[in-house]
């Protein structure tokens, strides 16, 4: 169930290939597999078992049994927290291997995986481990005739479905609060990037979690994902992915009225007012759209700039892209931008670039494939100007290194343009005027607003969207609410 892999940085490891059910790696019921492809070289990495609906049944049964088993159910919050701390420590011990797997399978720079993604997993696990014995109910004064209190209870079996853009972090955001509250989990990985979390599965067993508490499945969305969402023994679904799939998930979950949390797509605006520090705005605007190959749900992909500084901003922004967006092998330490995750994504991004051209936008920079040594799903970082609000590149999520830069005249117009979208995930505002900053932050329809930064999310602060960007919150204390029920107990004190 394992093979030895070696990465271009020389690191070797034993890669699990099975479905992780009941703390064991097993083959899929019909032997089906999905081949993971290295997006840098376009070569196959390995074939990984992919869950059938029968396998989903087995994983859910394991999670259901574990939920009732005293080995998990009778643990105190402190003891659950201790298991989570142990897992965080093991992730830290294996940081280089995990970062290597992520760079190989996803195409993101190794340095980013090592310095940002793996630490995020450790931070999130430790943050929620600390909460495990501090998430309790209330006593409520209802007068002398009665006494009332609440208990926070786990929901039960949580089905969790994650995308491929941050395979480790998206898993941690979901596992952290679920385990903290005492739930059991069936986690469905994105079929494009299953390798890093299957390696974490080994660490889960090593950390000492009882069998069945965490089950991890690779598999197709329409097969394993849909089976999980529809399963009658799954009590909750937490989904991160596209808005279109989120809507399907919501519909499917309705049949059994499951508790759901959705983190979906975005088309987040970044507003630059005339008094902004242009160097600061340019640096963060670049980070906000070009990091992670532009594959970020909160990417600030629409930059709205006051007309008085538009030309100056555009020149600086283009210079910043040329200077910082170094394309190349994810294992090269100078690389800022690796390949898009798959050929499908690469072609999707290029088709948006084509649509921008056809609709009359100007390509101020990039706008073409950029293979490295003739290979890989690389797209040149692309800047569009002359973009009109009706164009697809202004309205739809591209999920690649492509940004539209548009001028505005007044604050009112900027807010109107910012809110002219079905999405509402993030937004960024650049100004030195404190009053304006808070006023605009209040007016923008988004789950998160960054003032004088972009995509600066933090595990201690709630993350999530409004409108069609999602339902519910992950991270921070708010991230616990979707993973527990509140039970009210009323005691009659009258004789
Ligand atoms: P996707 O919706 O295609 O897939 C996401 C996950 O859902 C995958 O695991 C997939 O296998 C599964 N899936 C697909 N169809 C399914 C179905 N019918 N039933 C159940 N599961 C199904 O999205 P993607 O292309 O993998 O990811 C990119 C999208 O994710 C972007 O739109 C991005 O904005 C969004 N995203 C959002 C956040 C957030 O927190 N808001 C974070 C990361 C990514």
Boltz pocket constraint, residues with backbone or C-beta under 6 A from the ligand:
constraints:
  - pocket:
      binder: B
      contacts: [[A, 161], [A, 162], [A, 163], [A, 164], [A, 165], [A, 188], [A, 189], [A, 190], [A, 191], [A, 219], [A, 220], [A, 221], [A, 222], [A, 224], [A, 225], [A, 226], [A, 229], [A, 240], [A, 241], [A, 242], [A, 243], [A, 245], [A, 246], [A, 248], [A, 249], [A, 262], [A, 263], [A, 264], [A, 265], [A, 266], [A, 296], [A, 297], [A, 298], [A, 397], [A, 399], [A, 425], [A, 465], [A, 469], [A, 470]]
      max_distance: 6.0
